[in-house]
Amino acid sequence: MAMLLKYRESTSKSSPVTMTKPPPEPSIGIPSTSSAGKLNILRRATSNLHLIVPEPLPPPSANKKNVIGQQKHTVEIRSGGVIAFRVPLYQKMMVGGLSGVIGLTTVFPVDLIKTRLQILSSGSSSTIGISSVCRDVLTKHGVSGFYRGLGPTAVMVAPEKAIKLGVNDYLRDVFCNFDRTKETIPQQVAAGALTGVVQVAVTNPMEIVKIRLQSADSALTPFMAVRELGLRGLYTGSAVTMMRDVPYNIIFFLTYIQLKRALTSPEGEVSRQRILGSGVAAGMVAAFVGTPMDVVKSRIQMRNSPYTNGALDCARRLYGEGGSSIFFRGAVPRMAVQGPLYGIALLLFELQSQYLSSSTSR
């Protein structure tokens, strides 16, 4: 027994009891490294991840679309002060007609003086002048004489200005695919020329009736003028009217567009005064350039006109009567009419177009 106890004591001293460690956990692919090493591994693992941030929404005034009937309206405000509106053609024409009537009413007395100056005979050139025409109108008709034919003329001018302003604006949109930032000068010229062709085809009858009313000393109503002319007579002088209106529209719209753009701030803002000034300047420039053809047209279309052999024969006879200066008779009153008329009309057209576009895009 004593020997057995000694054996156990000896084995306990020579073989001490040791604690076994738990088995290692399975590896997940990240080696045991220092903190800095682990951080570098984490960075490499996440280097291909991308944070997706949604694009900010456009401002409320840009790229709004809605549908009215079948017509989409878009308002796009772009750099360079170009605002492209998709407004139906009929609305453009309504705005153009209303703007033209307001502008015409404002300057109608000056337009009457201009017409009287252009149809006076050259034999009385020593007494021809604005003051003598005003005295003649006041003596025969009083103050109301300066507004003779205003009502019928306003009715006739409404479609003419609707075509000039509304159709031109629509054609500009079509030619540049409704992106005014990509509009070129040839496209502006083409829009102006085509507007002039359409305008003459529709408004020549109205123009000749207006001249008959303004040049008549005796009582004459629109119905009487139409009956005197007949259907074929309503298109008397249409060729010379085309020769006047096509170049006029090209010069007028091109001048207005370029002046307006030059006066537009880099932020795309242009004041009402600058729009008005651009329209007045464009109207005056185009009026001066178109005065010679306007004189020939007025002589051919006036009541009891002796110039019945066409525009070229009329121009030759006028040159023989008064030289080259006769072709610019009435240029100052014509510029005084066209400048304010189109300045007012274009300002109203721009404002009403903006209003229609903003209201339809809500």
Secondary structure as the mmCIF struct_conf table of DSSP 4:
data_model
#
loop_
_struct_conf.conf_type_id
_struct_conf.id
_struct_conf.beg_label_comp_id
_struct_conf.beg_label_asym_id
_struct_conf.beg_label_seq_id
_struct_conf.end_label_comp_id
_struct_conf.end_label_asym_id
_struct_conf.end_label_seq_id
HELX_RH_AL_P HELX_RH_AL_P1 ALA A 2 SER A 14
BEND BEND1 SER A 15 SER A 15
HELX_LH_PP_P HELX_LH_PP_P1 MET A 19 SER A 27
BEND BEND2 GLY A 29 GLY A 29
HELX_RH_AL_P HELX_RH_AL_P2 SER A 35 ALA A 45
TURN_TY1_P TURN_TY1_P1 THR A 46 ASN A 48
HELX_LH_PP_P HELX_LH_PP_P2 PRO A 54 PRO A 59
TURN_TY1_P TURN_TY1_P2 PRO A 60 SER A 61
BEND BEND3 ALA A 62 ASN A 63
STRN STRN1 LYS A 64 ILE A 68
TURN_TY1_P TURN_TY1_P3 GLY A 69 GLN A 70
STRN STRN2 GLN A 71 ARG A 78
TURN_TY1_P TURN_TY1_P4 SER A 79 GLY A 81
STRN STRN3 VAL A 82 PHE A 85
HELX_RH_AL_P HELX_RH_AL_P3 LEU A 89 ILE A 119
BEND BEND4 LEU A 120 LEU A 120
HELX_RH_3T_P HELX_RH_3T_P1 SER A 122 THR A 127
BEND BEND5 GLY A 129 GLY A 129
HELX_RH_AL_P HELX_RH_AL_P4 ILE A 130 HIS A 141
HELX_RH_3T_P HELX_RH_3T_P2 VAL A 143 TYR A 147
TURN_TY1_P TURN_TY1_P5 ARG A 148 GLY A 149
HELX_RH_AL_P HELX_RH_AL_P5 LEU A 150 LYS A 161
HELX_RH_PI_P HELX_RH_PI_P1 ALA A 162 VAL A 167
HELX_RH_AL_P HELX_RH_AL_P6 ASN A 168 PHE A 175
TURN_TY1_P TURN_TY1_P6 CYS A 176 PHE A 178
HELX_RH_3T_P HELX_RH_3T_P3 ARG A 180 LYS A 182
HELX_RH_AL_P HELX_RH_AL_P7 ILE A 185 SER A 215
BEND BEND6 ASP A 217 SER A 218
HELX_RH_AL_P HELX_RH_AL_P8 PRO A 222 GLY A 233
TURN_TY1_P TURN_TY1_P7 LEU A 234 GLY A 237
HELX_RH_AL_P HELX_RH_AL_P9 SER A 238 ALA A 262
TURN_TY1_P TURN_TY1_P8 LEU A 263 LEU A 263
BEND BEND7 THR A 264 THR A 264
TURN_TY1_P TURN_TY1_P9 PRO A 266 GLU A 267
BEND BEND8 GLY A 268 GLY A 268
HELX_RH_AL_P HELX_RH_AL_P10 ARG A 272 GLN A 301
BEND BEND9 MET A 302 MET A 302
TURN_TY1_P TURN_TY1_P10 ARG A 303 ASN A 304
BEND BEND10 PRO A 306 PRO A 306
BEND BEND11 ASN A 309 ASN A 309
HELX_RH_AL_P HELX_RH_AL_P11 ALA A 311 GLY A 322
HELX_RH_3T_P HELX_RH_3T_P4 SER A 324 PHE A 328
TURN_TY1_P TURN_TY1_P11 ARG A 329 GLY A 330
HELX_RH_AL_P HELX_RH_AL_P12 ALA A 331 THR A 360
TURN_TY1_P TURN_TY1_P12 SER A 361 SER A 361
#
